[in-house]
Amino acid sequence: MEAKFDKIEVQQITFETGDHEVIVKANVQQGNLSYDTQLLISFSDLNCLINNIQKQMIEEIDISNLFEIDKMYNGNLLYHLDLEKSIYPPITLEAIEFGQNIKQIRA
């Protein structure tokens, strides 16, 4: 499904090398509804999301440096960004529209 959210507060981003999708844990708002969810998005949508987050962060901080990287048993790398545990205030993005089809898993 293509999705457009009024607001999205990104809490976590997780992906593994070799994957085709990225898991984004977030609180989204559509109209009067606000709920926690997990989104499966494409890497091109991830680039747009990271660009929007980077614009709201302090200039000296590169968001790519905040990702934790773990080596998996199969040799792939697991990238994880936890903005909930970050020292930075929550980042709320407005009027986000994903270009690719996404899967949404409501918690």
C-alpha positions as CSV (number, residue, x, y, z in Angstrom):
1,M,0.0,0.0,0.0
2,E,1.2,3.5,-0.6
3,A,1.0,5.6,2.5
4,K,1.0,9.2,3.4
5,F,1.2,10.2,7.0
6,D,0.4,13.6,8.5
7,K,3.2,13.1,11.1
8,I,5.6,10.4,11.8
9,E,7.9,10.1,14.8
10,V,10.7,7.6,14.0
11,Q,11.7,5.5,17.0
12,Q,13.9,2.8,15.4
13,I,15.4,1.8,12.1
14,T,16.7,-1.7,11.5
15,F,18.1,-3.4,8.4
16,E,20.5,-6.1,7.4
17,T,22.9,-6.1,4.4
18,G,21.3,-8.3,1.7
19,D,17.8,-7.4,2.7
20,H,15.3,-5.7,0.4
21,E,13.3,-3.9,3.0
22,V,13.9,-1.8,6.1
23,I,12.0,-2.0,9.4
24,V,11.0,1.3,10.8
25,K,9.3,1.5,14.2
26,A,7.4,4.7,14.5
27,N,4.4,6.5,16.0
28,V,2.3,7.8,13.1
29,Q,-0.6,10.2,12.9
30,Q,-3.2,10.1,10.2
31,G,-6.0,12.6,10.8
32,N,-7.3,12.1,14.4
33,L,-5.6,8.7,14.7
34,S,-2.2,8.3,16.4
35,Y,-0.7,4.8,16.8
36,D,2.6,2.9,17.1
37,T,3.4,0.8,14.1
38,Q,6.2,-1.0,12.2
39,L,6.7,-0.1,8.6
40,L,8.5,-2.2,6.0
41,I,9.9,0.3,3.5
42,S,12.3,0.3,0.6
43,F,15.9,1.5,0.7
44,S,15.0,4.5,-1.5
45,D,12.3,5.5,1.0
46,L,14.9,5.0,3.8
47,N,17.2,7.5,2.0
48,C,14.4,10.1,1.9
49,L,13.5,9.4,5.6
50,I,17.2,9.8,6.7
51,N,17.5,13.0,4.7
52,N,14.4,14.4,6.4
53,I,15.7,13.3,9.8
54,Q,19.2,14.7,9.1
55,K,17.7,18.1,8.3
56,Q,16.3,18.4,11.8
57,M,19.4,17.3,13.6
58,I,22.3,19.5,14.8
59,E,24.6,20.1,11.8
60,E,27.7,18.7,13.4
61,I,26.0,15.3,13.8
62,D,25.8,12.9,10.9
63,I,22.9,10.5,11.5
64,S,24.8,7.7,9.7
65,N,27.3,7.7,12.6
66,L,24.5,6.9,15.1
67,F,23.8,3.5,13.6
68,E,25.0,0.5,15.7
69,I,26.5,-2.2,13.5
70,D,26.6,-5.9,14.5
71,K,28.0,-8.8,12.5
72,M,25.5,-11.6,12.0
73,Y,26.2,-15.3,12.1
74,N,26.0,-15.5,8.3
75,G,28.5,-12.7,7.7
76,N,25.9,-10.0,7.0
77,L,25.9,-6.7,9.0
78,L,22.9,-5.6,11.0
79,Y,22.3,-1.9,11.2
80,H,20.2,-0.5,14.0
81,L,19.4,3.1,15.0
82,D,17.4,3.6,18.2
83,L,16.2,7.2,18.4
84,E,14.2,6.4,21.6
85,K,17.4,6.0,23.6
86,S,19.1,8.9,21.9
87,I,20.1,12.0,23.8
88,Y,18.4,14.0,21.1
89,P,14.7,15.1,21.3
90,P,12.2,13.0,19.3
91,I,12.1,13.9,15.7
92,T,8.7,14.4,14.2
93,L,8.4,14.6,10.4
94,E,5.4,16.1,8.8
95,A,3.6,15.2,5.6
96,I,5.8,12.2,4.8
97,E,4.8,10.3,1.6
98,F,6.6,7.1,0.7
99,G,7.2,6.5,-3.0
100,Q,7.1,2.8,-2.9
101,N,4.6,0.3,-1.6
102,I,5.0,-0.3,2.1
103,K,3.7,-2.9,4.5
104,Q,2.4,-1.6,7.8
105,I,2.2,-3.7,10.9
106,R,0.2,-2.1,13.7
107,A,1.3,-2.9,17.2
